[in-house]
C-alpha cells in the first residue's frame, strides 16, 4: 500500500504545486502542460482519490478549447458526459465567482460521485 500511495503522490502532487506557482505569477512556468486527460483517466482506472486528481479536472474544465476528438475517443462515454457537463456549468456560472478556479472545483466536486475531498 505504501508503494501505491507514493506513486499517487509522485504523479499527482506536482500538479497542485504547479497550480500554486501559476497563481503566484512565477516567471518560470512549465514549458508544456501535463496531459490532464491521461491523468484523469489514470485516476479513474486506479481509484486515485479525487482530491489528488482535482487539479487535472479543474484545468480541463477551465480550458477554453473544447474536448478534442482524440480526447473523446480515449474516454468513456460517462467521463465525456461528466466533463462536458462540468465545462458547460463552468462557462455558464464562472462570472458569479471571484476566483474561476473555485467555480471549476465546486462544479467538479458536485458532478463526480466519488468527490469526497
FENRA-V685913 format. One record per run of one state. SS is the DSSP state (H for helix, E for strand, - for the rest). FROM is the first residue (numbers start at 0). LEN is the number of residues. If there is no record, write none. Layout:
ss-><SS:SS>
from-><FROM:FROM>
len-><LEN:LEN>
This chain:
ss-><-:H:-:H:-:H:-:H:-:H:-:H:->
from-><0:1:23:35:45:49:62:68:74:76:96:99:111>
len-><1:22:12:10:4:13:6:6:2:20:3:12:6>
